[in-house]
Amino acid sequence: MSGGLDSTTVLYHAIKRGYKCECILFDYGQRHRKELNSAVRIAKKTGCKYRIVKIYLPWSESSLTDCDKKIPNNTKLLAFSSQLSAKATLPTTYVPGRNTIFISFALSYAETINAGTIFIGANAVDYSGYPDCRPEYYLAWDRLLRSLGVKISVQAPLIRLDKAEIVRLGSKLGVPFKLTWSCYKGGRTQCGICDSCRFREKGFKESGIRDK
């Protein structure tokens, strides 16, 4: 759980469906701790046990992990297309292999506590073109686990929802939007101009729901 809109909505979705949830929060060297702090507050609010896993990605050249690189603003926002090329130019905010690393840690934890499901807030409709945010990626995980005889599923319930649909779902589930943090930057308030902020703004505007 990142503490953002999508992962928080997924947590509330799983709780609503009757799952007893435990949250994994990743400190992977991101440029600020705002999202981690948000994730901790949300986990505590829901009464869910949480763990912060610290990992180090010294080879990452992402602007999310290298404070010397500028976070891009006003890049072209992509909508999911099955024809989108895997070679499409990715924004500098892409962290190579990040979701693969996250799910691998989650799988280890799930096996340890005898959990049956891993939930992740990946979304392939309003996103920045990351290859590990596409439906095929999560289908491949399920095929891999089944082939190994591992009785754990990987679910990405928001994968085909646009941001407005996610906001409506979150509102219905009682997600505390004011506790979530989406901005790639770590300022006192969310910047409103990075890709993540613009997707968030778009979702609330199109849903007709206030971001509060």
N, C-alpha and C positions, 0 to 999 in steps of 0.2 A: 504494500500500500504506500503510495507516494504522498498522500495528503491532498491530492488534487481532486477535481470534480468527478472524473471517471472512476478512479479507484475507490473513492468514498461511496459513490452510488452503487458500485458492485458489492461493497461490504454490506450496505443496507439491504440490497437485493438478496444476498445470501442469508442474512439474518432473518429476513421476512419469510424466506422459504424454509426456515426451521433449522438451518445449519448452525452448529456451535463453531464459531470462527476464532481462529488465531491469526494474528497479522504479522507479516514479515516486512520490516522497513529497512531499506538499503541505504547505507551511507557509502557511496561509491566515489567520493571525492568531488561531488557536485559543488558548484561555486557558492552556494549559500545553504543555510540550514532551515530556511523558512518552511519548505515543504516537509522536512522531517519533523519540525516542531508541530506543524498542523496535523501530521499523521499521528503523532503521540496524543495530542488532544482529542482527536476523533476516536482513537482506540480506547482511550480512557472513558470517553462519553458513552461509548457502546458497551463498556464493561468487558471488552475483549482483551485477552492476553496478547502481548506483543513482544517482539524481539527486534532489536536493531542489529543488523549484520553489517559489519564494516569490511569493505573490500577495496582493493587498490588496483587501479588500471593505469599503470605508468605509461603505456603506449597510446592511450586515448588522446586524440587531437581534437576532440569535440569542444565547442565553445561552452558546453555545459560543465566541463571539467577543467578547462584551461582559462583562467581569469584574464590572461593576456589577450585572448581572442574576443572580438566583439560579438555580442548576440545580434543576429540579423533581425532587422525590422522590415515590415512591409514586403516580405517575400510573397510569391504567388502561392496562395492557399490551394491545396489540391483536394479534389473530391475523388472518392474511390472509383477506380475503373479496372475491370479484369484485364484490360489491355495495357495497363500501365507497365512500362518497361522496367525490369529490374535494374537496368543501367541508368534510369532517370537520375538527374542530378539531385543529390540529397543536401538538405541544409546543414550548416555546420553544427547544428544542435544534435545531430544523430550521433549516438554513442554505439559504435560497432559491437554487435553481439549482446547488447545489454539485456534484452528480454530473455535470450537464451541462458545467460548467466543467472538471471533472477529465477527463472523457472527451474533450473538445475538445483539451486539452493533450496527452493520451495519443495521440490521433489524429495530431496534428502530429508528435509524436516517432516514432510507429510508421511514418509515411510516410518520415521522414528516415532511419531505420535499416532500412527495407524489412522491417518486421515484418508478419506476417499476421494477428495476433490480439491483441486487447486483453482482458485478464481483469480483472474487478472482483468484489469480494466482497459485492455487494448481496444482500439477503435479504428476502423478502416474507411469511414465515410468522410468525416472532417478531420484530416490529419495532414502531416507534412511529408508523406510518402515513404515513411520508414518501412523497410522490408519485413520487420518483425511485428508489424501491426496489421497484417493481412490475414484473411480467413485461412488461406492455404497453409500458412505457417502453423496455426493451431491444430488444423486437421492432421498435419504431419506429426505433431507431438502426440496426438491421440493414437495414431497408427504405430508410432514407435513404442509407446508404452504397452499397447495391446500385444505387439509382437514379442515383447519381453516378458509377457505374462504379469505385468504390474497392474494391479487393480486400483489405479488412481487416474482420474480423468482431469484434463485441463479444460476449463470452461472460460470463455470470453463472451459473456452474455451481451455486451454492448457492441460487439464487433461490427454489426451492420446497422447500427443506429446513428443518426446524425446528432449533432450537439443539442439541437432543440428537443429531440426525442429523449435524449439523456437527461436534460434539465427537467422535462415533464415527469419522467420516471423518478428522478431524485426528489422532486417536490412531492409526488404522491407517496414516496417512502419516508418522507420526513427528514431528508438529508439536511444537515445544518450547513448550508452553503457558505455562511459567513466564516466558518472555521476552515474552509478549504483554501488552498493556495495553488494557483495555476501558473503564475508568472515565472519565466525563466530567470528573471533578475531577482536580486535579493534586497530590494529597496524597502522603505517603510510601508509603501503601498504598491499594489500591482501596477506595472508600467502602462498597460493598456495598448501597447504597440507591438510587442513581440508576437510570434505566431500563436503561442499558447493563449495569451490574453485575447487575441483577436478571435480565435475559435470560441473561447468562453463568451465573449461579448456577443458574437453572432448567435450562439445557442440561446442565450437569455433573451435577446431581442426577438428572435423568431418564435420563441415559445410563449412570449407575452408574460413571462414571469420575472419579477424583480430579483436582481442578484443581491441578496442580503442574508 
